Amino acid sequence: MPAFADDPPGRLEVNLPEIVAEVRAVFDCYEAALTANDVPVLEALFWRSPHATRYGVGENLHGWEEIAAFRRARSTGPFRRTLQRTVITTFGRDFATANTEYLRDGHDRPGRETKTLVRTADGWRIVSAHVSLIGITV
C-alpha cells in the first residue's frame, strides 16, 4: 500500500487486507444485528466504557450504559435498509473507521453512519458512532 506524505515511514500500514476483512466482518455483524434489532449483539459490539459515544439522529449518548439503555428502550423492531458507498479504512492492525450511506425502507431521506473501531482484548469494538439523516436543516 503506498504511503502518503504525512505517514510515518514504516509505521502506518493502511488497509492490510486481513485487517479490512476482520473489520468488515464486525461491520456486517453489526448491520445484521441492527436490522434484526438484536440488542444483545448490538450491546456486545460497543466498547464497554464510559468513553464510548454514539450520536444518533435525535440523541447524544455518552458511555456504554447510556448506549445500552437506549437500545433496550427502542421499539423499532426489525427493518430493512440498503447500504451504499461503504468505506472501511484500517490503520495498522488495531484501529479502523467504517462509513456508509443508507436508504431505509419506508423513509424518504437517506442517512449516513460512521463507526470508529478499536481492537481490544475482547476483539474489535465500536468506540464511537454517529448516525444522521441527510436533508435535515437545523
GROMACS elastic network, one bead per residue, 0.5 to 0.9 nm:
[ bonds ]
;  ai    aj funct       b0    kb
    1    13     6  0.72847   500
    1    14     6  0.67298   500
    1    15     6  0.75885   500
    1    16     6  0.79960   500
    2    13     6  0.89244   500
    2    14     6  0.84881   500
    3     6     6  0.80615   500
    3     7     6  0.60091   500
    3     8     6  0.84244   500
    3     9     6  0.76430   500
    3    10     6  0.88690   500
    3    12     6  0.81496   500
    3    13     6  0.80461   500
    3    14     6  0.81180   500
    4     7     6  0.53162   500
    4     8     6  0.87251   500
    5     8     6  0.83233   500
    6     9     6  0.88016   500
    7    10     6  0.83670   500
    7    11     6  0.76711   500
    7    12     6  0.64183   500
    7    13     6  0.89192   500
    8    11     6  0.55332   500
    8    12     6  0.63687   500
    9    12     6  0.71813   500
   10    13     6  0.76109   500
   11    92     6  0.79607   500
   12    91     6  0.63619   500
   12    92     6  0.55333   500
   13    16     6  0.65648   500
   13    90     6  0.80257   500
   13    91     6  0.58788   500
   13    93     6  0.79317   500
   14    89     6  0.71002   500
   14    90     6  0.55452   500
   14    92     6  0.60169   500
   14    93     6  0.88298   500
   15    18     6  0.83228   500
   15    19     6  0.68709   500
   15    20     6  0.58511   500
   15    88     6  0.82153   500
   15    89     6  0.58054   500
   15    91     6  0.64962   500
   15    92     6  0.76010   500
   15    93     6  0.89125   500
   15    96     6  0.89012   500
   16    19     6  0.53880   500
   16    20     6  0.61571   500
   16    21     6  0.86774   500
   16    90     6  0.71177   500
   16    91     6  0.81746   500
   16    92     6  0.74221   500
   16    93     6  0.77808   500
   17    20     6  0.51083   500
   17    21     6  0.61833   500
   17    22     6  0.87386   500
   18    21     6  0.50719   500
   18    22     6  0.63451   500
   18    23     6  0.88288   500
   19    22     6  0.50048   500
   19    23     6  0.62567   500
   19    24     6  0.84440   500
   19    90     6  0.68448   500
   19    91     6  0.89250   500
   19    92     6  0.81766   500
   19    93     6  0.61681   500
   19    94     6  0.83027   500
   19    96     6  0.88799   500
   20    23     6  0.51924   500
   20    24     6  0.59476   500
   20    25     6  0.85633   500
   20    88     6  0.68664   500
   20    89     6  0.70316   500
   20    90     6  0.61771   500
   20    96     6  0.83592   500
   21    25     6  0.61713   500
   21    26     6  0.87789   500
   22    25     6  0.52211   500
   22    26     6  0.65728   500
   22    27     6  0.87554   500
   22   124     6  0.82723   500
   23    26     6  0.50966   500
   23    27     6  0.60887   500
   23    28     6  0.85640   500
   23    88     6  0.75693   500
   23    89     6  0.88172   500
   23    90     6  0.79887   500
   23    96     6  0.73555   500
   23    97     6  0.86568   500
   23    98     6  0.81808   500
   23   117     6  0.80305   500
   23   124     6  0.72945   500
   24    28     6  0.60217   500
   24    29     6  0.84403   500
   24    88     6  0.71769   500
   24    98     6  0.83468   500
   25    28     6  0.51129   500
   25    29     6  0.60741   500
   25    30     6  0.85833   500
   26    30     6  0.61051   500
   26    31     6  0.85568   500
   26    45     6  0.79260   500
   26   124     6  0.71572   500
   26   125     6  0.83406   500
   27    30     6  0.51855   500
   27    31     6  0.62078   500
   27    32     6  0.87230   500
   27    88     6  0.88676   500
   27    98     6  0.74214   500
   27   115     6  0.87760   500
   28    31     6  0.50261   500
   28    32     6  0.61766   500
   28    33     6  0.85625   500
   29    32     6  0.52208   500
   29    33     6  0.61764   500
   29    34     6  0.85289   500
   29    41     6  0.82615   500
   29    42     6  0.88836   500
   29    45     6  0.87873   500
   30    33     6  0.50564   500
   30    34     6  0.59230   500
   30    35     6  0.86013   500
   30    41     6  0.74154   500
   30    42     6  0.63640   500
   30    45     6  0.71602   500
   31    34     6  0.50309   500
   31    35     6  0.61860   500
   31    36     6  0.84645   500
   32    35     6  0.54449   500
   32    36     6  0.61121   500
   32    37     6  0.83644   500
   32    38     6  0.81551   500
   33    36     6  0.51066   500
   33    37     6  0.56920   500
   33    39     6  0.72126   500
   33    40     6  0.85829   500
   33    41     6  0.61567   500
   33    42     6  0.61545   500
   34    38     6  0.63306   500
   34    39     6  0.78088   500
   34    41     6  0.86071   500
   34    42     6  0.67912   500
   34    78     6  0.77860   500
   34    79     6  0.83878   500
   35    38     6  0.78269   500
   35    77     6  0.79738   500
   35    78     6  0.52082   500
   35    79     6  0.51078   500
   35    80     6  0.60206   500
   35    81     6  0.76111   500
   36    39     6  0.86566   500
   36    77     6  0.69268   500
   36    79     6  0.67202   500
   36    80     6  0.85762   500
   37    40     6  0.89551   500
   37    41     6  0.89181   500
   37    42     6  0.80877   500
   37    71     6  0.85436   500
   37    74     6  0.89349   500
   37    75     6  0.87598   500
   37    76     6  0.75135   500
   37    77     6  0.55520   500
   37    78     6  0.53356   500
   37    79     6  0.80536   500
   38    41     6  0.57213   500
   38    42     6  0.63604   500
   38    43     6  0.88159   500
   38    77     6  0.89188   500
   38    78     6  0.85431   500
   39    43     6  0.60221   500
   39    44     6  0.84954   500
   39    68     6  0.81458   500
   39    71     6  0.62779   500
   39    72     6  0.66677   500
   40    43     6  0.51558   500
   40    44     6  0.61241   500
   40    45     6  0.87645   500
   40    68     6  0.89364   500
   41    45     6  0.62394   500
   41    46     6  0.89501   500
   42    45     6  0.54047   500
   42    46     6  0.68551   500
   42    68     6  0.82663   500
   42    71     6  0.79043   500
   43    46     6  0.56030   500
   43    47     6  0.84005   500
   43    48     6  0.83989   500
   43    64     6  0.80398   500
   43    67     6  0.77568   500
   43    68     6  0.58152   500
   43    71     6  0.77924   500
   44    47     6  0.75961   500
   44    48     6  0.80262   500
   44   125     6  0.80597   500
   45    48     6  0.87694   500
   45   123     6  0.88996   500
   45   124     6  0.74620   500
   45   125     6  0.52075   500
   45   126     6  0.60881   500
   46    49     6  0.85128   500
   46    52     6  0.74622   500
   46    64     6  0.70015   500
   46    67     6  0.83814   500
   46    68     6  0.88172   500
   46   117     6  0.88237   500
   46   124     6  0.87402   500
   46   125     6  0.51730   500
   46   127     6  0.62384   500
   46   128     6  0.81962   500
   47    50     6  0.87163   500
   47    51     6  0.83507   500
   47    52     6  0.61205   500
   47    63     6  0.86736   500
   47    64     6  0.66854   500
   47   117     6  0.88038   500
   47   118     6  0.86047   500
   47   120     6  0.84302   500
   47   124     6  0.85643   500
   47   125     6  0.51176   500
   47   126     6  0.56574   500
   47   127     6  0.53542   500
   47   128     6  0.85270   500
   48    51     6  0.84041   500
   48    52     6  0.72073   500
   48    63     6  0.76078   500
   48    64     6  0.51184   500
   48    65     6  0.78295   500
   48   125     6  0.86311   500
   48   127     6  0.85962   500
   49    52     6  0.55469   500
   49    63     6  0.57670   500
   49    64     6  0.54031   500
   49    65     6  0.80704   500
   49   127     6  0.83309   500
   50    53     6  0.81828   500
   50    62     6  0.66710   500
   50    64     6  0.57608   500
   50    65     6  0.73999   500
   50    66     6  0.88121   500
   51    62     6  0.68005   500
   51    63     6  0.52847   500
   51    64     6  0.76285   500
   51   127     6  0.75553   500
   51   128     6  0.86085   500
   52    61     6  0.83419   500
   52    62     6  0.61388   500
   52    64     6  0.57829   500
   52    67     6  0.83204   500
   52   126     6  0.77531   500
   52   128     6  0.56276   500
   52   129     6  0.85191   500
   53    60     6  0.76903   500
   53    61     6  0.56470   500
   53    63     6  0.57808   500
   53    64     6  0.74779   500
   53    66     6  0.88343   500
   53    67     6  0.75832   500
   53   126     6  0.88699   500
   53   127     6  0.65057   500
   53   129     6  0.63077   500
   53   130     6  0.82821   500
   54    59     6  0.80899   500
   54    60     6  0.61940   500
   54    61     6  0.50774   500
   54    62     6  0.66868   500
   54    63     6  0.82510   500
   54    64     6  0.89666   500
   54    66     6  0.89877   500
   54    67     6  0.67957   500
   54   115     6  0.89244   500
   54   127     6  0.83778   500
   54   128     6  0.56418   500
   54   130     6  0.56580   500
   54   131     6  0.79531   500
   55    58     6  0.78792   500
   55    59     6  0.59365   500
   55    61     6  0.59742   500
   55    62     6  0.84319   500
   55   128     6  0.81955   500
   55   129     6  0.62471   500
   55   131     6  0.62098   500
   55   132     6  0.82353   500
   56    59     6  0.50081   500
   56    60     6  0.61921   500
   56    61     6  0.79443   500
   56   129     6  0.80287   500
   56   130     6  0.57747   500
   56   132     6  0.62096   500
   57    60     6  0.84970   500
   57   130     6  0.83342   500
   57   131     6  0.58723   500
   57   133     6  0.66755   500
   58   132     6  0.86162   500
   59    70     6  0.89443   500
   61    64     6  0.82682   500
   61    65     6  0.88258   500
   61    66     6  0.56171   500
   61    67     6  0.57762   500
   61    70     6  0.81332   500
   62    65     6  0.79650   500
   62    66     6  0.60614   500
   62    67     6  0.70716   500
   63    66     6  0.56021   500
   63    67     6  0.64399   500
   63    68     6  0.87569   500
   64    67     6  0.50144   500
   64    68     6  0.59786   500
   64    69     6  0.84623   500
   65    68     6  0.51717   500
   65    69     6  0.60664   500
   65    70     6  0.85593   500
   66    69     6  0.50679   500
   66    70     6  0.60939   500
   66    71     6  0.86597   500
   67    70     6  0.51853   500
   67    71     6  0.63695   500
   67    72     6  0.87617   500
   68    71     6  0.51421   500
   68    72     6  0.61687   500
   68    73     6  0.86423   500
   69    72     6  0.51177   500
   69    73     6  0.61496   500
   69    74     6  0.87536   500
   70    73     6  0.52607   500
   70    74     6  0.63587   500
   71    74     6  0.54336   500
   71    75     6  0.86673   500
   72    75     6  0.82058   500
   74    77     6  0.79865   500
   76    79     6  0.77419   500
   79   104     6  0.78604   500
   79   105     6  0.74049   500
   80   103     6  0.87612   500
   80   104     6  0.61225   500
   80   105     6  0.56483   500
   80   106     6  0.88352   500
   81   102     6  0.64393   500
   81   103     6  0.54178   500
   81   105     6  0.54822   500
   82   101     6  0.84523   500
   82   102     6  0.54372   500
   82   103     6  0.51930   500
   82   104     6  0.63784   500
   82   105     6  0.78221   500
   83    86     6  0.69797   500
   83   100     6  0.65766   500
   83   101     6  0.58044   500
   83   103     6  0.66052   500
   83   104     6  0.86592   500
   84   100     6  0.62494   500
   84   101     6  0.52520   500
   84   102     6  0.58281   500
   84   103     6  0.81340   500
   85    99     6  0.79630   500
   85   100     6  0.56593   500
   85   101     6  0.59691   500
   85   102     6  0.84008   500
   86    98     6  0.71735   500
   86    99     6  0.55629   500
   86   101     6  0.66467   500
   86   102     6  0.89947   500
   87    97     6  0.80207   500
   87    98     6  0.57340   500
   87    99     6  0.51775   500
   87   100     6  0.62896   500
   88    96     6  0.71588   500
   88    97     6  0.57634   500
   88    99     6  0.64198   500
   88   100     6  0.86105   500
   89    95     6  0.87080   500
   89    96     6  0.55727   500
   89    97     6  0.53719   500
   89    98     6  0.65016   500
   89    99     6  0.86978   500
   90    93     6  0.71947   500
   90    94     6  0.78184   500
   90    95     6  0.59052   500
   90    97     6  0.64764   500
   90    98     6  0.86678   500
   91    94     6  0.70254   500
   91    95     6  0.53554   500
   91    96     6  0.58327   500
   91    97     6  0.85641   500
   92    95     6  0.64912   500
   92    96     6  0.83242   500
   93    96     6  0.83832   500
   93   119     6  0.78000   500
   94   117     6  0.81020   500
   94   118     6  0.54652   500
   94   120     6  0.79229   500
   94   124     6  0.80523   500
   95   116     6  0.76752   500
   95   117     6  0.58558   500
   95   119     6  0.64840   500
   95   124     6  0.87631   500
   96   115     6  0.83187   500
   96   116     6  0.59334   500
   96   117     6  0.51236   500
   96   118     6  0.64527   500
   96   119     6  0.86949   500
   97   114     6  0.71804   500
   97   115     6  0.56387   500
   97   117     6  0.60084   500
   97   118     6  0.88425   500
   98   113     6  0.81054   500
   98   114     6  0.57275   500
   98   115     6  0.51037   500
   98   116     6  0.65224   500
   98   117     6  0.78586   500
   99   112     6  0.74359   500
   99   113     6  0.56813   500
   99   115     6  0.64022   500
   99   116     6  0.88215   500
  100   111     6  0.85223   500
  100   112     6  0.57103   500
  100   113     6  0.53971   500
  100   114     6  0.66426   500
  101   110     6  0.71984   500
  101   111     6  0.56690   500
  101   113     6  0.63109   500
  101   114     6  0.89451   500
  102   110     6  0.57734   500
  102   111     6  0.51953   500
  102   112     6  0.59932   500
  102   113     6  0.79633   500
  103   106     6  0.88449   500
  103   107     6  0.74454   500
  103   108     6  0.81355   500
  103   109     6  0.72216   500
  103   111     6  0.63994   500
  103   112     6  0.88290   500
  104   107     6  0.56095   500
  104   108     6  0.80199   500
  104   109     6  0.80503   500
  104   110     6  0.70623   500
  104   111     6  0.78904   500
  105   108     6  0.83676   500
  107   110     6  0.77249   500
  109   133     6  0.64170   500
  109   134     6  0.62236   500
  109   135     6  0.68205   500
  109   136     6  0.86564   500
  110   132     6  0.88018   500
  110   133     6  0.58792   500
  110   134     6  0.56101   500
  110   135     6  0.79964   500
  111   131     6  0.72241   500
  111   132     6  0.56003   500
  111   134     6  0.54410   500
  111   135     6  0.88779   500
  112   130     6  0.81463   500
  112   131     6  0.58123   500
  112   132     6  0.55370   500
  112   133     6  0.62892   500
  112   134     6  0.72749   500
  113   129     6  0.72481   500
  113   130     6  0.55892   500
  113   132     6  0.65966   500
  113   133     6  0.88616   500
  114   128     6  0.80962   500
  114   129     6  0.54513   500
  114   130     6  0.51326   500
  114   131     6  0.65826   500
  115   126     6  0.63515   500
  115   127     6  0.76029   500
  115   128     6  0.57792   500
  115   130     6  0.66178   500
  115   131     6  0.88906   500
  116   125     6  0.83993   500
  116   126     6  0.57058   500
  116   127     6  0.57616   500
  116   128     6  0.51666   500
  116   129     6  0.63395   500
  117   124     6  0.63124   500
  117   125     6  0.53889   500
  117   127     6  0.56246   500
  117   128     6  0.72522   500
  117   129     6  0.89212   500
  118   123     6  0.81953   500
  118   124     6  0.55399   500
  118   125     6  0.55831   500
  118   126     6  0.66096   500
  118   127     6  0.67408   500
  119   122     6  0.76918   500
  119   123     6  0.53253   500
  119   125     6  0.62658   500
  119   126     6  0.89359   500
  120   123     6  0.50105   500
  120   124     6  0.58837   500
  120   125     6  0.67510   500
  121   124     6  0.83658   500
  122   125     6  0.79685   500
  126   129     6  0.70442   500
  132   136     6  0.86693   500
  133   136     6  0.64328   500
  134   137     6  0.87602   500
